[in-house]
Amino acid sequence: MTESQIEQYALDILANLGWQTLHGPDIGPDGAVAERELRQVVLPGRLRNVLVRLNPHIPELALKEAMRRLMQISKPSLIEDNHDFHQLLVAGVPVQYRMSSGEVKHDIVRVVDFNSPRNNDFAAVNQLTVLQGDYNRRPDIVLFVNGLPLVVIELKNVADAKADLTAAYQQIQTYKREISDLFRFNELCVTSDGLEAEMGTITSPLERMMPWKTIDGEEEAGNIPALGVLLRGVCMPERLLDIVRNFIVFERSNGSKLVKIVAAYHQCWVVNKAFDSTLVASNKSGDRRAGVVWHTQGSGKSLSMVFYAGRLMKSNELHNPTVVVVTDRNDLDGQLFSTFSACSELLGEEPRQADSRSELRELLKREVGGIIFTTIQKFSPEDDRDHLPVLTDRRNVIVMADEAHRSQYGLKAHVRASDAQLVYGYAKYMRDALPGASYIGFTGTPIETDDKSTPAMFGDYIDIYDVERAVRDGVTVPIYYESRLVNLDMDETIRQWLDKEVDDLLEGEELSRQGALKAEYAQKEAIVGNSKRLDVIALDIIQHFEKRQGVLSGKGMIVTMSRGIATDLYQRIVTHRPDWHSDDDMLGMVKVVITGSASDPERLQPHIRSKQRLKVIEKRIKDSEDSLKLVIVCDMWLTGFDVPSMHTMYLDKPLKGHNLMQAIARVNRVSPGKIGGLVVDYLGVARALRDALSNYTQSGGRGAPQLDISEAVAQMRVKYEAVCDLFGNFNYKRYFTASTDGKLQIILDAEEYILSLRDGKRRLRQQMAELNKAFALVVPRPEALKIREEVALFQAVKARLEKVSGSLAMSDVEYHTALKQIVDKAISPIGVVDIFEAAGLKKPKLSILSDEFFAEVRSMERKNLAVEALQMLLVDEIKSQFSQNYVKETKFSELLHQALMRYRSGTIEAAQMIEELISIGRQVRRTVEEERTRGLSKDEAVFYDALVENSDAREVLGDAQLRNVAKALLQQVRRDVTIDWAERKNVQAKLRINIKKILMKYDYPSDQQALTTDMVLEQAKRYGSEWGCERATYDTGGANIID
């Protein structure tokens, strides 16, 4: 399938969805239905007509002002300008005008009719030429809504290995730089090769371009090509407007950089399902249980809650609702509150955080709607009462519970041991206070199978997005588990006692009971915090993490049982690595993150920070480039805390159930070059993990929440053996005992060997990419360290082959990882060896086409390496000499291609291939020499070559007459071509007629006129872009075309 066929496939789908499909040149200034100038990225006529239709009551001058504001570029930053436009698009354009009475009226100009999507104008335009500054670019498809270019689609040819989704993504990045005006209005960017398709925004990094897996939201599409699924799932007019209005937010990354985020497919669908379920639950006959959303950790649950709240606040059915967001811990309340606050524009108002019970009650008593944050504990009654008074009985109150589970939201009563009083779970008191409210739960882990309270409170599952889907969609990475238990020399009774999860026991218990439990916990802490044990763990973490950092750039987290242990462990770590320490929050490689007060012991005080100072540490650990690499925590940051580059967790705290699952999910976020997270267990949570897995599968979850590291080791071994098999009988192991000079020669011999294999270079590239990833995940396991030097050698051979043959360069991440793996410094010089030296050639001083150079090639020992280097040089020479000569470039490129096909298939040996390459080189040299003596300008020569491809023409007309024909064709093409002429059928038809007239005028052989006309047109396309641009420069002020 060609790129143009994929483009037509997309246009056909869009047409069936209700889009008007248009050809870019047809709506340009010289088109049949001109709608725009080439420097305009908006279709002004369509925009004007829609504004008039949607706002019939607003005067013309006010509509003109609204249109001016929409099209005005007012910010120096593209993303800031895009943000401002988005707000106008969604909320409308504020205007004011004077009425006939003289009164000044403030009003809103609607830009889009979101309530009646089909009342808008939808146009899909392919090959839209955009001029900006000195650039001329032509995106494949642009989707216009009401004349505004909201979606850009970049397509690549699925049959071209180099034209993949990464290339399409990079093409969009180029467009953003060079025709940024188009992206001021952009809402979505789509990349596809037909079979694969991804979607993101103008700030989405490559790894956050996401697939769209379903058309109807119920089932994943089967064998439908991914582009078809995405277009039908996203670009149906109603759904696209839903996404634009309800599922795009702007956030400031690390407090400064603005980023634009669009919901993934699972977020869009679950929010709309949850919204519909809420409407049913909250109506007069509803049971007020909207349901539970189980979306696995790392899949964007917090943002899903934001999008859901946004839908509630915009709904007409709920009449200005009150949304109460409930968590069970202050730090979670703060994290989620920060996320909501950053998205206040989508929500339509600023959320409020209740700092006390009294403030919560005051906020809930208000009749106006809003978004209120609180912890569940603030619903407990005072003065030993068994109920709370009614704060509001409105039915448009929606309670959103984050991480709903039994201990938080229990309804049952139990007898308090201290005074025999009957006390209830917090959920009972919350229902007392909000008798008309509806309840919905969001969780990253499944409800435990024996938990009856959560379904009783919230209802059944609305939607499940499990680990299997999240990993498959690239939303999260898999988590691997490694046990590195420290021998405590304790008997089994003590070990079982330690296994009990005291944190879970403390939740929901009355104060009198907490005292006894804390005493028990203190005894366990004394065992875990044993001085000798911490010495062992500190040194092991240092060595383990340093080896991990040798192949992975990123962050780590150490989870301890108490603040005291965190402090003691830190002290031991910086004793071994003093350069990791700093008293300055802005410096240092490791920090302790705990809460506390002035009354805490002195040894804790250096690590107790204010909220502002904690924000500094948070910003540093989230910055993948910052020198802060390790944090030591106790309770903070174990839930709802995202650090995408965090790849390793050292777990030395007893956890189980949802607490354990939430904690280990800190390392499952997606980050460049990261293929998995690793949890290192020092205390023995394997049993708790097995229990959690059992509950996970019984709840309907697919895919393992965590995999044993042995599985990764096995995968690495398979990848390693595949590469070893590829080298076959080549004895690469002699490299490790050779001198430096000998090592260089062995690497060159290894390159020669790989090139002698059928498809060897491609196979090595693919297999090394897989081995590199598996190796980086397993380090520093002994199994990885054992093969480290061999992996480094394989990588060096691959890197050299990439350079010698001029193949696509490795990605930055792959290259960075590869360099880290090269531990033997003797390999390093290979990285800068000249490609000619690598092939055994002296770098040509004048030309690769000389007989002296060809003789040197023949004498080389490494024939396969010589073939790679020489074919690359010939490709460059052909492009250099004939880039604007269609006939000659096509001829020599085809000769080269056919020779390479015979060589790659094994039909000819390397020595024969060298002779064929030399023959082609000599033909190129003769052709260049002939052109210099023909007496034609370079421009005239290219049309002369098109004419003499027909051997009869030279005999019939003679060389002198053919030169006259070439000159006439050159003049005609210069007169006829314009910008976009190659895309405009009417201009091509006119030029074709004029070419035929000239051929007939000079009696060119009639049986060859059609073929020669086609060749002249192809040649005109090489020069026509430049000549068309010369006319555009005169007309538009100087834009150089670049296709």
Secondary structure, DSSP 8 states (H G I E B T S, - for coil): --HHHHHHHHHHHHHHHT-EEEEGGGGSTTSTT----TT--S-HHHHHHHHHHH-TTS-HHHHHHHHHHHH----SSHHHHHHHHHHHHHH-EEEEEE-TTS-EEEEEE-SS-SSSGGGS-EEEEES--EEETTEEE--SEEEEETTEEEEEEEE--TT-TTSSHHHHHHHHHHHHHHSHHHHTT--EEEEE-SS-EEEE-TT--GGG-B---BSSSSSB--SS-HHHHHHHHH-SHHHHHHHHHHSEEEEEETTTEEEEEE--HHHHHHHHHHHHHHHHHHSTT--SEEEEEEE-TTS-HHHHHHHHHHHHHH-TTTTS-EEEEEESSHHHHHHHHHHHHHTHHHHTS--EE--SHHHHHHHHH-SS-EEEEEEGGGGS-STT-SS---S---S-EEEEEET--TTTS---EEE-TTT--EEE-HHHHHHHH-TT-EEEEEESS---TT--HHHHHH-SEEEEE-HHHHHHTTSS--EEEEE--------HHHHHHHHS-HHHHHTT--HHHHHHHHHHHHHHHHHHT-HHHHHHHHHHHHHHHHHHHTT--SEEEEEESSHHHHHHHHHHHHHH-GGG--SSTTS-SEEEEB---TTS-GGGGGGB--HHHHHHHHHHHH-TTSS--EEEESSTTSSS---TTEEEEEEES---HHHHHHHHGGG----TT---EEEEESS--HHHHHHHHHHHHHTT--S-SSEEHHHHHHHHHHHHHHHHHHHTT--GGGGGGS-HHHHHHHHHHHHHHHHHSTTHHHHHHHHHHHHHHHHHHHTTSHHHHHTHHHHHHHHHHHHHHHHHTT-----HHHHHHHHHH---GGGGGGGG--HHHHHT----SS-TTSHHHHHHHHT-S-HHHHHHHHHHHHHHHHHHHHTT-HHHHHHHHHHHHHHHHHHHTTSS-HHHHHHHHHHHHHHHHHHHHHHHTS---HHHHHHHHHHHTSHHHHHHH-HHHHHHHHHHHHHHHHHH--TTGGG-HHHHHHHHHHHHHHHHHTT--GGGHHHHHHHHHHHHHHHHHHHHHHHHHHHHS------
